[in-house]
Amino acid sequence: MAREALSQETLQEVFQATHHILRLPAARMWLDYDKETDVLYISFNRPQRATESEMLGNGILLRHRGDELVGLTVLDASKR
């Protein structure tokens, strides 16, 4: 990936999101974004190996392995 300068506006948005990111149930996570389908994948384990999924009404898919939340899938991510 080419080195790109981040605007001050983008950096400010990252700082605003930091509080919410730190409230997620894992200290380590991986983010993958599929631009073609506009889907953001947040994994708390690698590999995720989810055994169950639960779709929330807001376009977020909770991914579980047993009782453990192992990831989130955010549909239409760029519109949120």
Secondary structure, DSSP 8 states (H G I E B T S, - for coil): -------HHHHHHHHHHHHHHHTSS-SS-EEEEETTTTEEEEESSSS---SEEEE-TTSEEEEEETTEEEEEEEETGGG-
